[in-house]
């Protein structure tokens, strides 16, 4: 069992408060178990629970009780904190005949619970083990991807909804293992995050985007490029220094490169990262909040952090021509963003009807298959120089 979001509480309020919270969690859960059951802190905010002579149905009931008992707030130093838990379950002997295997498989199931949204439980299955083997295989291959020239970048055009002019592109990372098919970013990006390979990969993307910007300028096109920055990059690197070094190396300006962050990343941003972001914006770098509407969607974060652009997630766009609720959400995000002086990009537009709706509702920019799929660099320059806007 791993406590959800404990790190945020620990980092924000200090280790003393974190230790007190762990004690209160233990005290609250102790009453749920029999005298021969074992509840032990395994390390950090991770616990191991051993339940002899317990069937699957009983385990479901116990896991549900644990999650229910953690729903009520904990009071530490006069402040209330709410923590959930992600629980992974393995059985002896079906899921392992020794403690190491049982713990490993329970750990795999616990991470599947986290991936499922947290504050839930999952039983280990053989499929999870096969998935783990694939993840380990991909991680090994990913460590060699840069040196093997397996990574590439496609660029998705972004357009002004009113003038129908290209205003920039988003850099999208792609990976083809040599001699094999492409690996989806949805699969390899989480692996890169978990293994911290995302730092090297992120730096590679920044370097390649800068080189491409220079090349386009030489070809007569001044194209703004947005790159995606991970939470690890933001909080372990001096992102201002990293971007500054790259643009200075290639003779670019801060306005040539923008960065995109997700809502959930903003919540975990530390003070140093916040200062770095402010320096970037003050020098002209745009900072976009990606997938807005799918996370916390809090005005607090838009007000607190130096973002310049909000990107509305495509899930609100798909049915917008027929769904009044989606239109209401898009309209509200536009009004909220504009009142804060922010621009709005709509993602995933595929039809003329969607374009007309998001334009009518006040969005500024849009990207999606209606305009173009992610393009190779040579196709982007053709689009710009030959003004290939037939989709418009």
C-alpha positions in Angstrom: 0.0 0.0 0.0 1.4 3.4 -1.0 -0.1 6.7 0.1 -1.2 9.0 -2.7 0.2 12.5 -2.8 2.1 12.1 0.4 5.2 13.6 -1.2 3.4 16.9 -1.8 2.4 17.1 1.9 5.9 16.1 3.0 7.6 18.6 0.8 5.2 21.4 1.5 4.9 21.1 5.3 8.1 19.4 6.2 9.3 15.9 7.3 8.0 16.4 10.9 4.5 16.8 9.7 4.9 13.9 7.3 6.1 11.6 10.1 3.1 12.6 12.2 0.8 11.9 9.3 2.3 8.4 8.9 1.8 7.7 12.6 -1.9 8.8 12.4 -2.4 6.6 9.3 -1.0 3.6 11.1 -3.1 4.2 14.2 -6.3 4.5 12.1 -5.7 1.4 10.1 -4.5 -0.8 13.0 -8.0 -1.4 14.2 -9.0 -3.1 10.9 -6.7 -6.1 11.3 -6.8 -9.3 13.3 -4.2 -10.0 16.0 -2.2 -12.3 13.7 -2.2 -9.9 10.7 0.8 -7.7 10.1 0.8 -4.0 9.1 4.4 -2.7 8.6 5.9 0.4 7.2 8.2 -0.7 4.4 9.9 2.6 3.7 8.8 6.2 2.9 5.1 6.2 2.6 4.9 2.5 1.6 3.3 -0.2 3.8 3.2 -4.0 3.6 0.2 -5.8 5.0 0.3 -9.6 5.5 -3.1 -11.4 5.9 -2.8 -15.1 6.5 -5.8 -17.4 5.8 -7.7 -14.8 3.8 -9.7 -15.4 0.6 -10.1 -13.1 -2.4 -13.6 -11.9 -1.3 -12.3 -11.1 2.2 -9.4 -9.1 0.7 -11.8 -7.0 -1.4 -13.7 -6.1 1.7 -10.5 -5.3 3.6 -9.1 -3.2 0.8 -12.4 -1.3 0.5 -12.3 -0.7 4.3 -8.8 0.7 4.1 -9.6 3.1 1.4 -12.8 4.2 3.2 -11.0 4.8 6.5 -8.5 7.0 4.8 -11.1 9.2 3.3 -11.6 11.3 6.5 -9.1 14.2 6.9 -6.0 13.9 9.1 -5.2 16.9 11.3 -1.5 17.7 11.7 -0.4 21.0 13.3 -3.9 22.4 13.0 -4.1 21.7 9.3 -6.3 19.1 7.6 -4.8 16.7 5.1 -6.6 14.2 2.9 -4.6 11.2 1.6 -5.8 8.2 -0.4 -3.9 5.0 -1.0 -3.0 2.7 -3.9 -3.1 -0.9 -3.0 -1.6 -3.9 -4.9 -2.4 -7.5 -3.9 -0.6 -10.7 -4.5 -1.5 -14.3 -3.3 0.7 -17.1 -2.0 1.4 -19.4 -3.7 -0.3 -18.5 -7.0 1.6 -15.2 -7.4 4.9 -16.3 -5.8 6.3 -18.9 -3.5 8.9 -16.6 -1.8 8.7 -13.2 -0.2 10.7 -11.4 -2.9 8.4 -12.5 -5.7 5.2 -11.8 -3.7 6.4 -8.3 -2.8 7.5 -7.6 -6.4 4.1 -8.7 -7.8 2.2 -6.8 -5.2 4.3 -3.8 -6.1 3.4 -4.2 -9.8 -0.3 -4.4 -8.9 0.1 -1.3 -6.7 1.5 0.7 -9.6 -1.4 -0.5 -11.8 -3.7 0.9 -9.1 -1.9 4.3 -9.4 -2.2 4.2 -13.2 -5.9 3.5 -12.8 -6.4 6.8 -11.0 -5.1 6.1 -7.5 -7.2 5.6 -4.3 -8.1 2.1 -5.5 -6.7 -1.5 -5.4 -5.7 -4.0 -8.0 -4.9 -7.7 -7.9 -1.7 -9.0 -9.5 -2.2 -10.9 -12.8 0.1 -12.7 -15.2 -0.7 -10.0 -17.8 0.9 -7.4 -15.5 4.1 -9.5 -15.4 4.2 -9.6 -19.2 3.6 -5.9 -19.3 6.5 -5.3 -16.8 8.8 -7.4 -19.0 7.9 -5.3 -22.0 8.5 -2.1 -20.1 11.9 -3.3 -19.0 12.7 -4.3 -22.6 11.6 -0.8 -23.8 13.6 0.9 -21.1 16.7 -0.9 -22.2 16.1 0.0 -25.8 15.3 3.6 -24.9 18.6 4.0 -23.2 20.3 3.5 -26.6 17.7 5.4 -28.7 19.6 8.7 -28.9 22.9 7.1 -29.9 21.2 4.8 -32.4 19.4 7.8 -34.1 16.1 6.2 -33.4 14.4 9.4 -32.2 12.8 11.9 -34.5 10.5 14.9 -34.2 7.3 15.7 -36.2 5.8 19.2 -36.1 2.1 19.9 -35.8 1.0 23.3 -37.2 -1.0 25.8 -35.1 -3.2 28.4 -36.8 -4.8 31.7 -35.8 -8.5 31.1 -36.0 -9.3 34.6 -37.2 -6.6 35.2 -39.8 -6.1 31.5 -40.7 -2.3 32.1 -40.6 0.3 29.7 -39.2 1.4 30.9 -35.8 3.8 28.1 -34.8 4.2 24.4 -34.5 4.3 21.8 -31.6 7.2 19.5 -31.6 6.1 15.8 -31.2 8.6 13.1 -30.3 8.6 9.8 -32.2 10.6 6.6 -31.6 11.3 3.8 -34.1 13.3 0.9 -32.8 15.8 -0.1 -35.5 14.3 -2.9 -37.6 11.0 -2.8 -35.7 7.8 -0.8 -35.7 7.2 2.5 -34.0 6.6 2.7 -30.3 3.7 5.0 -29.2 4.6 8.0 -27.1 1.8 7.0 -24.8 3.8 3.9 -24.0 7.4 5.1 -24.0 7.1 8.6 -22.4 5.9 7.2 -19.0 8.8 4.7 -19.1 11.2 7.6 -19.8 9.6 9.5 -16.9 9.9 6.6 -14.5 13.5 5.8 -15.4 14.5 9.5 -15.5 15.7 9.0 -19.1 13.3 11.9 -19.8 16.0 14.4 -18.8 18.4 13.3 -21.6 15.5 12.9 -24.1 14.1 16.3 -23.2 17.4 17.9 -23.7 17.8 16.2 -27.1 14.3 17.5 -28.2 15.3 21.0 -27.2 18.6 20.8 -29.1 16.9 19.4 -32.2 14.1 22.0 -32.1 16.7 24.8 -31.9 18.7 23.3 -34.8 15.5 23.0 -36.8 14.5 26.6 -36.1 17.9 27.8 -37.4 17.5 25.7 -40.6 14.0 27.1 -41.2 15.2 30.6 -40.8 17.9 30.0 -43.4 15.2 28.7 -45.7 13.2 32.0 -45.2 10.7 30.9 -42.6 10.5 32.2 -39.0 8.5 29.5 -37.2 7.8 29.4 -33.5 8.3 25.9 -31.9 6.7 24.7 -28.7 8.3 21.7 -26.9 6.9 19.6 -24.2 8.7 19.7 -20.9 8.4 17.0 -18.2 8.0 17.4 -14.5 11.4 15.8 -14.0 13.0 18.4 -16.3 11.2 21.3 -14.6 12.1 20.3 -11.0 15.6 18.8 -11.4 17.1 21.1 -14.0 17.4 24.9 -14.1 15.1 25.1 -17.0 15.8 28.8 -17.6 19.5 28.1 -17.8 19.0 25.0 -20.0 16.8 26.9 -22.5 19.1 29.9 -22.4 22.2 27.9 -23.2 20.5 26.2 -26.1 19.1 29.4 -27.7 22.4 31.2 -27.2 24.3 28.3 -28.8 22.2 28.5 -31.9 21.8 32.3 -32.0 18.0 32.2 -31.4 15.8 34.4 -29.2 13.5 33.4 -26.3 10.5 34.0 -28.5 11.6 31.3 -30.9 11.0 28.5 -28.4 8.0 27.9 -26.1 7.4 25.2 -23.6 4.3 23.2 -22.7 3.5 21.8 -19.3 0.5 19.9 -18.0 -1.8 21.1 -15.2 -0.8 18.3 -12.9 2.9 19.3 -13.3 2.1 22.8 -12.1 0.9 21.5 -8.8 4.3 19.8 -8.1 6.4 22.8 -9.2 8.9 23.9 -6.5 9.9 27.4 -5.8 13.1 27.3 -7.9 11.2 26.0 -10.9 8.7 28.8 -10.5 11.5 31.4 -10.5 12.9 29.8 -13.7 9.5 29.9 -15.4 9.2 33.6 -14.5 12.6 34.3 -16.0 11.6 32.6 -19.2 8.3 34.5 -19.5 10.0 37.8 -18.7 12.5 37.2 -21.5 9.7 36.4 -24.0 9.3 32.6 -23.8 5.7 31.4 -24.0 4.5 28.8 -21.5 1.4 26.8 -22.3 -0.7 24.7 -20.0 -1.5 21.5 -21.9 -4.7 19.4 -21.7 -6.5 22.0 -19.7 -9.8 20.8 -18.4 -8.7 17.2 -17.7 -6.8 17.8 -14.4 -7.3 20.2 -11.5 -8.4 23.1 -13.8 -7.9 25.6 -11.0 -7.9 29.3 -11.3 -5.4 29.3 -8.5 -2.7 27.7 -10.7 -3.4 30.0 -13.7 -3.1 33.0 -11.4 -0.1 31.7 -9.4 2.1 30.5 -12.3 3.6 32.6 -15.1 1.7 30.8 -18.0 0.8 32.7 -21.2 -1.3 30.2 -23.1 -4.1 27.7 -22.2 -4.6 24.6 -24.4 -8.1 23.2 -24.3 -8.0 19.4 -24.4 -9.4 17.7 -27.5 -11.9 15.7 -25.5 -14.1 18.8 -25.2 -13.8 19.6 -28.9 -14.8 16.2 -30.5 -18.5 16.6 -29.7 -18.7 20.4 -29.4 -20.9 20.9 -32.5 -23.7 18.8 -30.8 -22.9 18.8 -27.1 -24.0 21.9 -25.2 -22.0 20.9 -22.1 -18.7 20.8 -24.2 -19.5 24.2 -25.7 -20.2 25.6 -22.3 -16.9 24.3 -21.0 -15.0 25.7 -24.0 -16.7 29.1 -23.6 -16.0 29.2 -19.9 -12.3 28.4 -20.4 -12.0 31.1 -23.0 -13.6 33.7 -20.8 -11.5 32.7 -17.8 -8.2 32.7 -19.8 -8.9 36.0 -21.6 -9.8 37.7 -18.3 -6.3 36.7 -17.0 -4.6 38.0 -20.2 -3.9 34.5 -21.6 -4.4 33.2 -25.1 -6.2 29.9 -25.9 -5.3 27.1 -28.3 -7.8 24.4 -29.0 -6.4 20.9 -29.6 -7.7 18.1 -31.9 -9.9 20.0 -34.3 -10.8 17.7 -37.2 -13.8 19.2 -38.9 -15.1 22.5 -40.2 -18.0 22.4 -37.8 -15.6 22.2 -34.9 -13.5 25.1 -36.2 -16.6 27.2 -36.5 -17.7 26.4 -33.0 -14.4 27.1 -31.2 -14.0 30.3 -33.2 -17.5 31.4 -32.3 -16.8 30.6 -28.6 -13.8 32.9 -28.6 -10.8 30.6 -28.9 -7.7 32.2 -30.4 -5.7 29.4 -32.1 -6.2 25.8 -33.1 -4.3 22.7 -34.1 -5.4 19.3 -35.4 -6.0 17.1 -38.4 -8.4 19.7 -40.0 -5.3 21.7 -40.7 -2.6 19.1 -40.9 -1.3 15.9 -39.3 2.1 16.1 -37.6 4.6 16.9 -40.4 8.2 16.2 -41.2 10.4 19.4 -41.2 10.6 19.5 -45.0 6.8 19.4 -45.2 6.4 22.3 -42.7 8.7 24.5 -44.8 6.7 23.6 -47.9 3.5 24.6 -46.1 4.9 27.9 -45.1 6.8 28.9 -48.3 4.1 27.7 -50.7 1.3 28.9 -48.5 -0.3 25.5 -48.8 -3.5 26.2 -46.9 -6.0 24.2 -48.9 -7.6 22.9 -45.7 -8.6 26.4 -44.8 
